[in-house]
Amino acid sequence: FLPEGVAVAREPMTGSEDFARFLAHVPGCFVFHGNGDTAPLHNPSYDFNDDGLLFGTNFHAAVVRRRLGA
């Protein structure tokens, strides 16, 4: 359900989140949504690409539909 041109990371990474604590209680996954490469995150030159919101919303809705068998 991913559009053409979307890269999928093949190697797991832990990041620096405590998300694993949630996964101890409920099933889930941690997803990084890319948003272009104009500047790194937490950089004063970073410009959020609002078009990414639509992709992110559609991605998560597709995950829910697939999980529920809809």
PDB file of N, CA, C and O in Angstrom:
ATOM      1  N   PHE A   1       0.804  -1.200   0.000  1.00  0.00           N
ATOM      2  CA  PHE A   1       0.000   0.000   0.000  1.00  0.00           C
ATOM      3  C   PHE A   1       0.844   1.261   0.000  1.00  0.00           C
ATOM      4  O   PHE A   1       0.337   2.348   0.273  1.00  0.00           O
ATOM      5  N   LEU A   2       2.122   1.126  -0.302  1.00  0.00           N
ATOM      6  CA  LEU A   2       3.012   2.286  -0.372  1.00  0.00           C
ATOM      7  C   LEU A   2       3.121   2.769  -1.808  1.00  0.00           C
ATOM      8  O   LEU A   2       3.209   1.957  -2.729  1.00  0.00           O
ATOM      9  N   PRO A   3       3.116   4.083  -2.009  1.00  0.00           N
ATOM     10  CA  PRO A   3       3.234   4.608  -3.366  1.00  0.00           C
ATOM     11  C   PRO A   3       4.640   4.405  -3.918  1.00  0.00           C
ATOM     12  O   PRO A   3       5.587   4.159  -3.170  1.00  0.00           O
ATOM     13  N   GLU A   4       4.760   4.510  -5.231  1.00  0.00           N
ATOM     14  CA  GLU A   4       6.054   4.369  -5.881  1.00  0.00           C
ATOM     15  C   GLU A   4       7.027   5.423  -5.356  1.00  0.00           C
ATOM     16  O   GLU A   4       6.637   6.560  -5.091  1.00  0.00           O
ATOM     17  N   GLY A   5       8.271   5.045  -5.209  1.00  0.00           N
ATOM     18  CA  GLY A   5       9.292   5.979  -4.749  1.00  0.00           C
ATOM     19  C   GLY A   5       9.490   6.006  -3.247  1.00  0.00           C
ATOM     20  O   GLY A   5      10.332   6.755  -2.751  1.00  0.00           O
ATOM     21  N   VAL A   6       8.734   5.205  -2.514  1.00  0.00           N
ATOM     22  CA  VAL A   6       8.867   5.166  -1.060  1.00  0.00           C
ATOM     23  C   VAL A   6       9.945   4.153  -0.705  1.00  0.00           C
ATOM     24  O   VAL A   6       9.912   3.013  -1.168  1.00  0.00           O
ATOM     25  N   ALA A   7      10.890   4.569   0.108  1.00  0.00           N
ATOM     26  CA  ALA A   7      11.965   3.677   0.546  1.00  0.00           C
ATOM     27  C   ALA A   7      11.579   3.034   1.869  1.00  0.00           C
ATOM     28  O   ALA A   7      11.058   3.697   2.766  1.00  0.00           O
ATOM     29  N   VAL A   8      11.834   1.752   1.982  1.00  0.00           N
ATOM     30  CA  VAL A   8      11.546   1.024   3.213  1.00  0.00           C
ATOM     31  C   VAL A   8      12.875   0.608   3.829  1.00  0.00           C
ATOM     32  O   VAL A   8      13.687  -0.049   3.178  1.00  0.00           O
ATOM     33  N   ALA A   9      13.096   0.985   5.073  1.00  0.00           N
ATOM     34  CA  ALA A   9      14.330   0.611   5.765  1.00  0.00           C
ATOM     35  C   ALA A   9      14.332  -0.888   6.002  1.00  0.00           C
ATOM     36  O   ALA A   9      13.335  -1.446   6.459  1.00  0.00           O
ATOM     37  N   ARG A  10      15.411  -1.526   5.704  1.00  0.00           N
ATOM     38  CA  ARG A  10      15.509  -2.973   5.866  1.00  0.00           C
ATOM     39  C   ARG A  10      16.121  -3.365   7.204  1.00  0.00           C
ATOM     40  O   ARG A  10      15.906  -4.480   7.682  1.00  0.00           O
ATOM     41  N   GLU A  11      16.869  -2.473   7.803  1.00  0.00           N
ATOM     42  CA  GLU A  11      17.528  -2.772   9.067  1.00  0.00           C
ATOM     43  C   GLU A  11      16.756  -2.139  10.215  1.00  0.00           C
ATOM     44  O   GLU A  11      16.439  -0.951  10.158  1.00  0.00           O
ATOM     45  N   PRO A  12      16.447  -2.906  11.256  1.00  0.00           N
ATOM     46  CA  PRO A  12      15.764  -2.310  12.405  1.00  0.00           C
ATOM     47  C   PRO A  12      16.669  -1.311  13.114  1.00  0.00           C
ATOM     48  O   PRO A  12      17.893  -1.440  13.106  1.00  0.00           O
ATOM     49  N   MET A  13      16.048  -0.325  13.718  1.00  0.00           N
ATOM     50  CA  MET A  13      16.810   0.643  14.499  1.00  0.00           C
ATOM     51  C   MET A  13      16.035   0.985  15.756  1.00  0.00           C
ATOM     52  O   MET A  13      14.804   0.973  15.752  1.00  0.00           O
ATOM     53  N   THR A  14      16.725   1.281  16.798  1.00  0.00           N
ATOM     54  CA  THR A  14      16.055   1.526  18.068  1.00  0.00           C
ATOM     55  C   THR A  14      15.740   2.993  18.298  1.00  0.00           C
ATOM     56  O   THR A  14      14.844   3.301  19.083  1.00  0.00           O
ATOM     57  N   GLY A  15      16.432   3.898  17.651  1.00  0.00           N
ATOM     58  CA  GLY A  15      16.197   5.317  17.914  1.00  0.00           C
ATOM     59  C   GLY A  15      16.476   5.637  19.365  1.00  0.00           C
ATOM     60  O   GLY A  15      17.331   5.015  19.995  1.00  0.00           O
ATOM     61  N   SER A  16      15.766   6.594  19.886  1.00  0.00           N
ATOM     62  CA  SER A  16      15.964   6.945  21.302  1.00  0.00           C
ATOM     63  C   SER A  16      14.624   7.084  22.007  1.00  0.00           C
ATOM     64  O   SER A  16      14.490   7.858  22.954  1.00  0.00           O
ATOM     65  N   GLU A  17      13.651   6.346  21.550  1.00  0.00           N
ATOM     66  CA  GLU A  17      12.310   6.427  22.106  1.00  0.00           C
ATOM     67  C   GLU A  17      12.076   5.328  23.142  1.00  0.00           C
ATOM     68  O   GLU A  17      12.810   4.341  23.188  1.00  0.00           O
ATOM     69  N   ASP A  18      11.067   5.508  23.955  1.00  0.00           N
ATOM     70  CA  ASP A  18      10.657   4.488  24.919  1.00  0.00           C
ATOM     71  C   ASP A  18       9.445   3.716  24.408  1.00  0.00           C
ATOM     72  O   ASP A  18       8.666   3.183  25.198  1.00  0.00           O
ATOM     73  N   PHE A  19       9.290   3.657  23.105  1.00  0.00           N
ATOM     74  CA  PHE A  19       8.130   3.024  22.500  1.00  0.00           C
ATOM     75  C   PHE A  19       8.023   1.549  22.866  1.00  0.00           C
ATOM     76  O   PHE A  19       6.923   0.999  22.901  1.00  0.00           O
ATOM     77  N   ALA A  20       9.148   0.908  23.136  1.00  0.00           N
ATOM     78  CA  ALA A  20       9.127  -0.513  23.497  1.00  0.00           C
ATOM     79  C   ALA A  20       8.273  -0.761  24.731  1.00  0.00           C
ATOM     80  O   ALA A  20       7.727  -1.852  24.894  1.00  0.00           O
ATOM     81  N   ARG A  21       8.151   0.221  25.589  1.00  0.00           N
ATOM     82  CA  ARG A  21       7.303   0.064  26.782  1.00  0.00           C
ATOM     83  C   ARG A  21       5.837  -0.097  26.386  1.00  0.00           C
ATOM     84  O   ARG A  21       5.108  -0.871  27.006  1.00  0.00           O
ATOM     85  N   PHE A  22       5.403   0.627  25.361  1.00  0.00           N
ATOM     86  CA  PHE A  22       4.036   0.463  24.864  1.00  0.00           C
ATOM     87  C   PHE A  22       3.856  -0.940  24.280  1.00  0.00           C
ATOM     88  O   PHE A  22       2.841  -1.599  24.505  1.00  0.00           O
ATOM     89  N   LEU A  23       4.874  -1.382  23.519  1.00  0.00           N
ATOM     90  CA  LEU A  23       4.773  -2.684  22.862  1.00  0.00           C
ATOM     91  C   LEU A  23       4.747  -3.837  23.853  1.00  0.00           C
ATOM     92  O   LEU A  23       4.351  -4.947  23.496  1.00  0.00           O
ATOM     93  N   ALA A  24       5.153  -3.597  25.068  1.00  0.00           N
ATOM     94  CA  ALA A  24       5.061  -4.631  26.099  1.00  0.00           C
ATOM     95  C   ALA A  24       3.605  -4.870  26.497  1.00  0.00           C
ATOM     96  O   ALA A  24       3.285  -5.890  27.108  1.00  0.00           O
ATOM     97  N   HIS A  25       2.721  -3.924  26.148  1.00  0.00           N
ATOM     98  CA  HIS A  25       1.313  -4.014  26.547  1.00  0.00           C
ATOM     99  C   HIS A  25       0.359  -4.232  25.374  1.00  0.00           C
ATOM    100  O   HIS A  25      -0.674  -4.883  25.525  1.00  0.00           O
ATOM    101  N   VAL A  26       0.701  -3.691  24.215  1.00  0.00           N
ATOM    102  CA  VAL A  26      -0.160  -3.802  23.034  1.00  0.00           C
ATOM    103  C   VAL A  26       0.706  -3.982  21.789  1.00  0.00           C
ATOM    104  O   VAL A  26       1.851  -3.530  21.767  1.00  0.00           O
ATOM    105  N   PRO A  27       0.174  -4.639  20.745  1.00  0.00           N
ATOM    106  CA  PRO A  27       0.948  -4.762  19.515  1.00  0.00           C
ATOM    107  C   PRO A  27       1.054  -3.410  18.814  1.00  0.00           C
ATOM    108  O   PRO A  27       0.150  -2.581  18.924  1.00  0.00           O
ATOM    109  N   GLY A  28       2.126  -3.190  18.112  1.00  0.00           N
ATOM    110  CA  GLY A  28       2.287  -1.935  17.393  1.00  0.00           C
ATOM    111  C   GLY A  28       3.571  -1.914  16.596  1.00  0.00           C
ATOM    112  O   GLY A  28       4.305  -2.902  16.553  1.00  0.00           O
ATOM    113  N   CYS A  29       3.840  -0.786  15.966  1.00  0.00           N
ATOM    114  CA  CYS A  29       5.091  -0.594  15.238  1.00  0.00           C
ATOM    115  C   CYS A  29       5.461   0.880  15.298  1.00  0.00           C
ATOM    116  O   CYS A  29       4.601   1.745  15.467  1.00  0.00           O
ATOM    117  N   PHE A  30       6.725   1.145  15.160  1.00  0.00           N
ATOM    118  CA  PHE A  30       7.245   2.510  15.178  1.00  0.00           C
ATOM    119  C   PHE A  30       7.647   2.839  13.755  1.00  0.00           C
ATOM    120  O   PHE A  30       8.425   2.103  13.147  1.00  0.00           O
ATOM    121  N   VAL A  31       7.135   3.925  13.216  1.00  0.00           N
ATOM    122  CA  VAL A  31       7.365   4.267  11.819  1.00  0.00           C
ATOM    123  C   VAL A  31       7.994   5.648  11.724  1.00  0.00           C
ATOM    124  O   VAL A  31       7.549   6.592  12.378  1.00  0.00           O
ATOM    125  N   PHE A  32       9.028   5.756  10.908  1.00  0.00           N
ATOM    126  CA  PHE A  32       9.606   7.060  10.573  1.00  0.00           C
ATOM    127  C   PHE A  32       9.041   7.467   9.217  1.00  0.00           C
ATOM    128  O   PHE A  32       9.210   6.748   8.233  1.00  0.00           O
ATOM    129  N   HIS A  33       8.383   8.597   9.162  1.00  0.00           N
ATOM    130  CA  HIS A  33       7.911   9.136   7.889  1.00  0.00           C
ATOM    131  C   HIS A  33       8.889  10.210   7.455  1.00  0.00           C
ATOM    132  O   HIS A  33       9.079  11.203   8.157  1.00  0.00           O
ATOM    133  N   GLY A  34       9.509  10.017   6.305  1.00  0.00           N
ATOM    134  CA  GLY A  34      10.422  11.031   5.781  1.00  0.00           C
ATOM    135  C   GLY A  34       9.651  12.263   5.337  1.00  0.00           C
ATOM    136  O   GLY A  34       8.467  12.193   5.007  1.00  0.00           O
ATOM    137  N   ASN A  35      10.337  13.377   5.338  1.00  0.00           N
ATOM    138  CA  ASN A  35       9.675  14.629   4.985  1.00  0.00           C
ATOM    139  C   ASN A  35      10.596  15.499   4.138  1.00  0.00           C
ATOM    140  O   ASN A  35      10.628  16.719   4.296  1.00  0.00           O
ATOM    141  N   GLY A  36      11.336  14.870   3.246  1.00  0.00           N
ATOM    142  CA  GLY A  36      12.257  15.620   2.407  1.00  0.00           C
ATOM    143  C   GLY A  36      13.631  15.709   3.046  1.00  0.00           C
ATOM    144  O   GLY A  36      13.881  15.142   4.110  1.00  0.00           O
ATOM    145  N   ASP A  37      14.511  16.428   2.379  1.00  0.00           N
ATOM    146  CA  ASP A  37      15.877  16.529   2.891  1.00  0.00           C
ATOM    147  C   ASP A  37      16.416  17.954   2.816  1.00  0.00           C
ATOM    148  O   ASP A  37      17.607  18.156   2.579  1.00  0.00           O
ATOM    149  N   THR A  38      15.549  18.938   3.017  1.00  0.00           N
ATOM    150  CA  THR A  38      16.001  20.328   2.944  1.00  0.00           C
ATOM    151  C   THR A  38      16.916  20.691   4.098  1.00  0.00           C
ATOM    152  O   THR A  38      17.853  21.468   3.915  1.00  0.00           O
ATOM    153  N   ALA A  39      16.673  20.155   5.266  1.00  0.00           N
ATOM    154  CA  ALA A  39      17.519  20.385   6.444  1.00  0.00           C
ATOM    155  C   ALA A  39      17.174  19.309   7.464  1.00  0.00           C
ATOM    156  O   ALA A  39      16.047  18.813   7.472  1.00  0.00           O
ATOM    157  N   PRO A  40      18.112  18.938   8.320  1.00  0.00           N
ATOM    158  CA  PRO A  40      17.818  17.926   9.334  1.00  0.00           C
ATOM    159  C   PRO A  40      16.764  18.402  10.331  1.00  0.00           C
ATOM    160  O   PRO A  40      16.569  19.601  10.532  1.00  0.00           O
ATOM    161  N   LEU A  41      16.101  17.447  10.937  1.00  0.00           N
ATOM    162  CA  LEU A  41      15.135  17.747  11.989  1.00  0.00           C
ATOM    163  C   LEU A  41      15.845  18.473  13.130  1.00  0.00           C
ATOM    164  O   LEU A  41      17.035  18.249  13.351  1.00  0.00           O
ATOM    165  N   HIS A  42      15.148  19.324  13.847  1.00  0.00           N
ATOM    166  CA  HIS A  42      15.689  20.125  14.954  1.00  0.00           C
ATOM    167  C   HIS A  42      16.737  21.120  14.469  1.00  0.00           C
ATOM    168  O   HIS A  42      17.643  21.485  15.218  1.00  0.00           O
ATOM    169  N   ASN A  43      16.618  21.556  13.228  1.00  0.00           N
ATOM    170  CA  ASN A  43      17.515  22.536  12.641  1.00  0.00           C
ATOM    171  C   ASN A  43      16.699  23.792  12.361  1.00  0.00           C
ATOM    172  O   ASN A  43      15.570  23.671  11.886  1.00  0.00           O
ATOM    173  N   PRO A  44      17.214  24.996  12.630  1.00  0.00           N
ATOM    174  CA  PRO A  44      16.423  26.209  12.397  1.00  0.00           C
ATOM    175  C   PRO A  44      16.027  26.409  10.934  1.00  0.00           C
ATOM    176  O   PRO A  44      15.100  27.168  10.653  1.00  0.00           O
ATOM    177  N   SER A  45      16.708  25.746   9.999  1.00  0.00           N
ATOM    178  CA  SER A  45      16.370  25.868   8.579  1.00  0.00           C
ATOM    179  C   SER A  45      15.359  24.825   8.122  1.00  0.00           C
ATOM    180  O   SER A  45      14.965  24.817   6.956  1.00  0.00           O
ATOM    181  N   TYR A  46      14.933  23.941   9.029  1.00  0.00           N
ATOM    182  CA  TYR A  46      13.990  22.878   8.670  1.00  0.00           C
ATOM    183  C   TYR A  46      12.657  23.487   8.263  1.00  0.00           C
ATOM    184  O   TYR A  46      12.138  24.371   8.945  1.00  0.00           O
ATOM    185  N   ASP A  47      12.109  23.018   7.158  1.00  0.00           N
ATOM    186  CA  ASP A  47      10.820  23.494   6.660  1.00  0.00           C
ATOM    187  C   ASP A  47       9.911  22.284   6.479  1.00  0.00           C
ATOM    188  O   ASP A  47      10.107  21.486   5.563  1.00  0.00           O
ATOM    189  N   PHE A  48       8.924  22.150   7.346  1.00  0.00           N
ATOM    190  CA  PHE A  48       8.022  21.002   7.295  1.00  0.00           C
ATOM    191  C   PHE A  48       7.237  21.017   5.998  1.00  0.00           C
ATOM    192  O   PHE A  48       6.654  22.037   5.630  1.00  0.00           O
ATOM    193  N   ASN A  49       7.220  19.893   5.310  1.00  0.00           N
ATOM    194  CA  ASN A  49       6.466  19.752   4.072  1.00  0.00           C
ATOM    195  C   ASN A  49       5.062  19.260   4.419  1.00  0.00           C
ATOM    196  O   ASN A  49       4.878  18.092   4.762  1.00  0.00           O
ATOM    197  N   ASP A  50       4.086  20.141   4.331  1.00  0.00           N
ATOM    198  CA  ASP A  50       2.713  19.798   4.696  1.00  0.00           C
ATOM    199  C   ASP A  50       2.140  18.654   3.863  1.00  0.00           C
ATOM    200  O   ASP A  50       1.216  17.974   4.308  1.00  0.00           O
ATOM    201  N   ASP A  51       2.676  18.432   2.657  1.00  0.00           N
ATOM    202  CA  ASP A  51       2.190  17.324   1.826  1.00  0.00           C
ATOM    203  C   ASP A  51       2.427  15.978   2.507  1.00  0.00           C
ATOM    204  O   ASP A  51       1.741  15.002   2.202  1.00  0.00           O
ATOM    205  N   GLY A  52       3.381  15.919   3.416  1.00  0.00           N
ATOM    206  CA  GLY A  52       3.658  14.687   4.136  1.00  0.00           C
ATOM    207  C   GLY A  52       2.523  14.274   5.055  1.00  0.00           C
ATOM    208  O   GLY A  52       2.390  13.094   5.380  1.00  0.00           O
ATOM    209  N   LEU A  53       1.703  15.225   5.478  1.00  0.00           N
ATOM    210  CA  LEU A  53       0.578  14.903   6.363  1.00  0.00           C
ATOM    211  C   LEU A  53      -0.414  13.969   5.679  1.00  0.00           C
ATOM    212  O   LEU A  53      -0.912  13.026   6.293  1.00  0.00           O
ATOM    213  N   LEU A  54      -0.695  14.235   4.412  1.00  0.00           N
ATOM    214  CA  LEU A  54      -1.631  13.389   3.666  1.00  0.00           C
ATOM    215  C   LEU A  54      -1.066  11.977   3.519  1.00  0.00           C
ATOM    216  O   LEU A  54      -1.782  10.996   3.720  1.00  0.00           O
ATOM    217  N   PHE A  55       0.217  11.874   3.167  1.00  0.00           N
ATOM    218  CA  PHE A  55       0.829  10.552   3.044  1.00  0.00           C
ATOM    219  C   PHE A  55       0.788   9.818   4.377  1.00  0.00           C
ATOM    220  O   PHE A  55       0.410   8.647   4.426  1.00  0.00           O
ATOM    221  N   GLY A  56       1.171  10.486   5.455  1.00  0.00           N
ATOM    222  CA  GLY A  56       1.180   9.855   6.779  1.00  0.00           C
ATOM    223  C   GLY A  56      -0.197   9.389   7.202  1.00  0.00           C
ATOM    224  O   GLY A  56      -0.350   8.295   7.745  1.00  0.00           O
ATOM    225  N   THR A  57      -1.200  10.219   6.954  1.00  0.00           N
ATOM    226  CA  THR A  57      -2.573   9.859   7.300  1.00  0.00           C
ATOM    227  C   THR A  57      -3.027   8.643   6.501  1.00  0.00           C
ATOM    228  O   THR A  57      -3.604   7.708   7.057  1.00  0.00           O
ATOM    229  N   ASN A  58      -2.768   8.657   5.203  1.00  0.00           N
ATOM    230  CA  ASN A  58      -3.153   7.520   4.358  1.00  0.00           C
ATOM    231  C   ASN A  58      -2.411   6.247   4.758  1.00  0.00           C
ATOM    232  O   ASN A  58      -2.989   5.161   4.751  1.00  0.00           O
ATOM    233  N   PHE A  59      -1.143   6.379   5.102  1.00  0.00           N
ATOM    234  CA  PHE A  59      -0.354   5.221   5.522  1.00  0.00           C
ATOM    235  C   PHE A  59      -0.957   4.580   6.768  1.00  0.00           C
ATOM    236  O   PHE A  59      -1.184   3.371   6.800  1.00  0.00           O
ATOM    237  N   HIS A  60      -1.214   5.386   7.784  1.00  0.00           N
ATOM    238  CA  HIS A  60      -1.741   4.837   9.035  1.00  0.00           C
ATOM    239  C   HIS A  60      -3.157   4.289   8.859  1.00  0.00           C
ATOM    240  O   HIS A  60      -3.510   3.286   9.479  1.00  0.00           O
ATOM    241  N   ALA A  61      -3.965   4.931   8.028  1.00  0.00           N
ATOM    242  CA  ALA A  61      -5.308   4.410   7.753  1.00  0.00           C
ATOM    243  C   ALA A  61      -5.215   3.051   7.060  1.00  0.00           C
ATOM    244  O   ALA A  61      -6.004   2.153   7.352  1.00  0.00           O
ATOM    245  N   ALA A  62      -4.254   2.894   6.142  1.00  0.00           N
ATOM    246  CA  ALA A  62      -4.081   1.610   5.457  1.00  0.00           C
ATOM    247  C   ALA A  62      -3.631   0.528   6.436  1.00  0.00           C
ATOM    248  O   ALA A  62      -4.074  -0.616   6.336  1.00  0.00           O
ATOM    249  N   VAL A  63      -2.761   0.875   7.376  1.00  0.00           N
ATOM    250  CA  VAL A  63      -2.330  -0.094   8.390  1.00  0.00           C
ATOM    251  C   VAL A  63      -3.531  -0.558   9.212  1.00  0.00           C
ATOM    252  O   VAL A  63      -3.682  -1.751   9.474  1.00  0.00           O
ATOM    253  N   VAL A  64      -4.382   0.380   9.616  1.00  0.00           N
ATOM    254  CA  VAL A  64      -5.561   0.035  10.416  1.00  0.00           C
ATOM    255  C   VAL A  64      -6.514  -0.838   9.603  1.00  0.00           C
ATOM    256  O   VAL A  64      -7.016  -1.844  10.105  1.00  0.00           O
ATOM    257  N   ARG A  65      -6.766  -0.454   8.342  1.00  0.00           N
ATOM    258  CA  ARG A  65      -7.664  -1.260   7.499  1.00  0.00           C
ATOM    259  C   ARG A  65      -7.131  -2.684   7.345  1.00  0.00           C
ATOM    260  O   ARG A  65      -7.890  -3.649   7.432  1.00  0.00           O
ATOM    261  N   ARG A  66      -5.837  -2.808   7.118  1.00  0.00           N
ATOM    262  CA  ARG A  66      -5.251  -4.137   6.949  1.00  0.00           C
ATOM    263  C   ARG A  66      -5.327  -4.925   8.253  1.00  0.00           C
ATOM    264  O   ARG A  66      -5.639  -6.116   8.246  1.00  0.00           O
ATOM    265  N   ARG A  67      -5.046  -4.269   9.357  1.00  0.00           N
ATOM    266  CA  ARG A  67      -5.065  -4.935  10.671  1.00  0.00           C
ATOM    267  C   ARG A  67      -6.473  -5.427  11.021  1.00  0.00           C
ATOM    268  O   ARG A  67      -6.636  -6.498  11.606  1.00  0.00           O
ATOM    269  N   LEU A  68      -7.494  -4.629  10.655  1.00  0.00           N
ATOM    270  CA  LEU A  68      -8.877  -4.991  10.956  1.00  0.00           C
ATOM    271  C   LEU A  68      -9.496  -5.897   9.892  1.00  0.00           C
ATOM    272  O   LEU A  68     -10.624  -6.366  10.046  1.00  0.00           O
ATOM    273  N   GLY A  69      -8.755  -6.139   8.818  1.00  0.00           N
ATOM    274  CA  GLY A  69      -9.286  -6.990   7.755  1.00  0.00           C
ATOM    275  C   GLY A  69     -10.354  -6.303   6.942  1.00  0.00           C
ATOM    276  O   GLY A  69     -11.199  -6.966   6.341  1.00  0.00           O
ATOM    277  N   ALA A  70     -10.332  -4.986   6.912  1.00  0.00           N
ATOM    278  CA  ALA A  70     -11.348  -4.220   6.173  1.00  0.00           C
ATOM    279  C   ALA A  70     -10.942  -4.030   4.729  1.00  0.00           C
ATOM    280  O   ALA A  70     -11.674  -3.410   3.959  1.00  0.00           O
TER     281      ALA A  70
END
